[in-house]
């Protein structure tokens, strides 16, 4: 599998947690209590989303 790079936008929420949004992958949004946790969760969400796309036979030209 080739290495892919994705831009992740981290947004601090009013209650103190952090939302991680991956604009390239529509609907790929997650969160964490810290920036580090939000980034870890974003990486996992990206992996799951790509695996799901491949399982459905969708092109993953990103």
C-alpha positions in Angstrom: 0.0 0.0 0.0 1.4 3.4 -0.9 1.7 6.2 1.6 -1.0 8.9 1.4 -1.0 12.3 3.0 -4.2 14.0 4.1 -4.8 17.4 5.5 -6.5 17.3 8.9 -8.2 20.4 10.3 -8.2 20.5 14.1 -10.9 22.7 15.7 -11.1 23.3 19.5 -14.6 22.9 20.7 -16.2 25.1 23.5 -16.3 22.2 25.9 -12.5 21.7 25.5 -12.3 18.7 23.2 -10.9 18.8 19.6 -12.7 17.9 16.4 -10.6 16.5 13.5 -11.9 17.0 10.0 -10.4 15.4 6.8 -11.7 17.6 4.0 -10.6 15.3 1.2 -12.7 12.4 2.5 -16.3 13.6 2.7 -17.8 12.7 6.1 -14.5 11.8 7.7 -14.8 13.6 11.1 -13.8 12.5 14.5 -12.7 13.9 17.8 -10.4 13.6 20.8 -9.9 15.0 24.3 -6.5 16.3 23.2 -4.9 17.4 19.9 -2.8 14.2 19.9 -5.9 12.0 20.5 -7.8 13.8 17.8 -5.0 13.2 15.3 -4.7 9.5 16.3 -8.5 9.1 15.8 -8.3 10.9 12.4 -5.6 8.5 11.2 -7.8 5.6 12.2 -10.8 7.1 10.6 -8.9 7.7 7.3 -7.7 4.0 7.3 -11.2 2.7 7.9 -12.8 5.0 5.3 -10.2 3.9 2.6 -10.7 0.2 3.5 -14.5 0.7 3.2 -14.1 2.4 -0.2 -11.9 -0.3 -1.5 -14.3 -3.0 -0.2 -17.1 -1.3 -2.2 -14.9 -1.1 -5.3 -14.8 2.6 -5.3 -11.8 4.4 -6.8 -9.4 5.9 -4.3 -7.5 8.3 -6.5 -6.5 10.7 -3.8 
